[in-house]
Amino acid sequence: MVEKAALENVQDLVKLRMLLMKELGELKGNEELFRKATEEYFTANINDPNSYTAILKADGEIVSAGSIVFFIRPPSPSNLQGKEAYVMNMYTAFDHRKNGYSSAILKHLMQYCQKSGVNRIWLNASSPGKSLYQKHGFIEYESEMEYKFEKN
């Protein structure tokens, strides 16, 4: 059963996020600094009304999670309220895949967004994750652009 994550789940969320970053090849450099920053993020935001993290347990262990962050943009013709949600941190532990856990998390997040008055949900998907989102009605568009400030 999918449920809202609580403060006592932070260490499990950190563990899953570390596994996600390793799997994506993103975890380069100091893993301990990243682990600490991730712990601080979840601790500070787990009860923030502008974010929501869902978890799924198998045999008492958190094996799947996903998060959304809410924000308000200026209105657009297709979203007069401007309220949107960004899906992130979707991950299911390797040994628990192909059981529908990610689908259950995503459905839960989508229902939560709908109840919260969100008109648009968006995300960046990994190649293996795209089929999950397409199955649930997400449409793939061109990638976004970003700018990074140089470190001093």
Solvent accessible surface area in square Angstrom, and as a share of the most:
residue,aa,sasa,rsa
1,M,183,0.82
2,V,25,0.14
3,E,64,0.29
4,K,90,0.38
5,A,2,0.02
6,A,35,0.27
7,L,99,0.49
8,E,146,0.65
9,N,14,0.07
10,V,7,0.04
11,Q,101,0.45
12,D,54,0.28
13,L,0,0.00
14,V,4,0.02
15,K,112,0.47
16,L,6,0.03
17,R,62,0.23
18,M,24,0.11
19,L,66,0.33
20,L,22,0.11
21,M,24,0.11
22,K,104,0.44
23,E,93,0.42
24,L,80,0.40
25,G,39,0.37
26,E,111,0.50
27,L,30,0.15
28,K,169,0.72
29,G,70,0.67
30,N,86,0.44
31,E,74,0.33
32,E,99,0.44
33,L,114,0.57
34,F,53,0.22
35,R,70,0.26
36,K,107,0.45
37,A,56,0.44
38,T,9,0.05
39,E,49,0.22
40,E,98,0.44
41,Y,84,0.32
42,F,5,0.02
43,T,70,0.41
44,A,79,0.61
45,N,36,0.18
46,I,7,0.03
47,N,108,0.55
48,D,46,0.24
49,P,116,0.73
50,N,87,0.44
51,S,15,0.10
52,Y,14,0.05
53,T,10,0.06
54,A,0,0.00
55,I,0,0.00
56,L,10,0.05
57,K,82,0.35
58,A,16,0.12
59,D,155,0.80
60,G,69,0.66
61,E,82,0.37
62,I,11,0.06
63,V,0,0.00
64,S,1,0.00
65,A,1,0.01
66,G,0,0.00
67,S,2,0.01
68,I,0,0.00
69,V,42,0.24
70,F,15,0.06
71,F,61,0.25
72,I,120,0.61
73,R,100,0.37
74,P,112,0.70
75,P,92,0.58
76,S,47,0.30
77,P,135,0.85
78,S,105,0.68
79,N,7,0.03
80,L,125,0.62
81,Q,127,0.57
82,G,1,0.01
83,K,51,0.22
84,E,9,0.04
85,A,0,0.00
86,Y,48,0.18
87,V,5,0.03
88,M,53,0.24
89,N,14,0.07
90,M,26,0.12
91,Y,17,0.06
92,T,9,0.05
93,A,18,0.14
94,F,149,0.62
95,D,128,0.66
96,H,44,0.19
97,R,77,0.28
98,K,200,0.85
99,N,89,0.46
100,G,44,0.42
101,Y,46,0.18
102,S,31,0.20
103,S,12,0.08
104,A,33,0.25
105,I,0,0.00
106,L,0,0.00
107,K,105,0.44
108,H,46,0.21
109,L,1,0.00
110,M,54,0.24
111,Q,103,0.46
112,Y,74,0.28
113,C,1,0.01
114,Q,147,0.65
115,K,174,0.74
116,S,34,0.22
117,G,40,0.38
118,V,18,0.10
119,N,82,0.42
120,R,100,0.36
121,I,41,0.21
122,W,56,0.20
123,L,31,0.15
124,N,87,0.45
125,A,33,0.26
126,S,43,0.28
127,S,91,0.59
128,P,114,0.72
129,G,17,0.17
130,K,70,0.30
131,S,75,0.48
132,L,32,0.16
133,Y,19,0.07
134,Q,94,0.42
135,K,145,0.61
136,H,33,0.15
137,G,58,0.56
138,F,35,0.15
139,I,123,0.62
140,E,98,0.44
141,Y,169,0.64
142,E,167,0.75
143,S,100,0.64
144,E,94,0.42
145,M,186,0.83
146,E,131,0.59
147,Y,166,0.63
148,K,153,0.65
149,F,173,0.72
150,E,158,0.71
151,K,199,0.84
152,N,203,1.04
